[in-house]
Amino acid sequence: MIRIAMLSAALAATVASGAAAQTLNLMRNIDAPHYDPARTSAGATAEVAFLLGDTLVGLDYDLKTVTPLLATSWTVSPDGKLYTFKLRDDVSFCSGKKLTAADVVYSLKRVVDPETKSPFTWRMGAVKDIRAPDATTVEYELEKPFSELLLQLTNFHATILNRESVEALGRDFGVKGFDGTGPYCFQSWEPRNQLVAMRHAAYRWGPPLYQNRGPAKYERVVWRIVPEEAARLAAMASGQIDMTYSMPDQYLPQLERVPNLQVLRPAADLRLLYFGFKTSRENVSDVRVRTALNLAVDRKQIVDAIYFGNGQPASTYLHPKTPDFDPAVTRRLGDYDVAAAERLLDEAGWRMGPDRFRYKDGKKLTLLLYGFAGGRSPKVGEAVQGFWRRIGVDLQLQMWDGTIVFSKLAQQDYDMWSIAFPYSSAGDALRLYFHSTNIPSPNRMNWKDPETDRLLDAGVSALDDKTRLEAFAGVQKIVHENALWVPLVHEGLALVVNRRVKKARAHHVYTSMIYKALDVSP
């Protein structure tokens, strides 16, 4: 309670001191390791990078439409291998330096440079060359077509940076400084406490989804880190914070009834919590077992009891509003049918023993799942453990702290794992997880299927929408029929906003729900 009281006092002081300066006070539960967009996949970095910098192209509120941003227009060659971007000539970095095509080339090449060790190199396609024929033209040449390129270039890893700043700061770029072209400019960062950014007065080039193209309405933005759930609730309910999308599910119904608050949602909840099967492990190698385990989970009960309604029971791997989602996927893995699950386990040779667990050839049907120790994962794991116990399956849970969970997953010594992941399209999700070249990670299923690979390659390299959709639809059919995952919840995304903030609207690019925040005003 003392810690919460101290946080509340600190938050109140922050708001009071910033009131005259028209401060937009934001809150989240975790900080980022740093704010260099090329060197991390952290969502906490993304939400700040979108305000401090810009990408060549933007993403509309429908989460599908690519818009101009730093590039006013672009063309694609008939073979899909050459993208030519025409840049605005009125853009400047926060330092005052004018943006040129050379900065764009440097920033994008830095992402694919092995020395950068970007986790998102794959999002750039098979780059042959990126060059600048003149100061306002960028040519992005691929070894082979990449139908996802424009959508991927809206993501934060493709933020355009001032080369001089990056090279001067080295590993301290995104720690001690950040020179971008975004609507706000980096001022200071106190790790695990707060980050402060000031309005970029010269900014006039926001994407067309905003009525206000710049400058931003608020003079500064402050991100406060508040780990304690109760403190975050108190801060929002008392009006000390303007916006957050780090509010625990159980508080959302309560906050929706607070007169001075509103809860906003994006166009689609493009984040799935799932359990994956390592199909090379003996006990989950049979598709009948994997299908049975899917049928034995009551997803609605999980959404109601653990998510407090902040989500949708997942029958498919992709949210129905995902670009290139195939509505014809007929195998709905989310159907709750315990009797059918038991029949499938019987057919697979797993018979119920006197201790009410299933056995085959004297071996008990025991599964080991690795997951995150924090957040919703432990509670979801315990719920699924209970559902599977009813059909005679012994699920054992091993939850790891977020700082070491990926190193544990890399050891491969488990039957299943639990994770929630954001995505932007069918191709984004499917190519990452199901292509055999991504074994052992993130294709932890060890799924090696030539037809899946062929269709994924066809979709990624498609030159028209119809071909791409047909290819990705084929992949969706295969992975659902083989029950490679247990899709559980399309996790609800909620932006809680104080009503004193005008014209707020929920976006959702990667994990950021405020994107450029150009229309929001005091």
Summary of the structure (lengths in Angstrom):
residues: 522
radius of gyration: 23.9
end to end distance: 31.5
largest distance: 77.1
contacts: 1800
relative contact order: 0.15
helix: 33%
strand: 23%
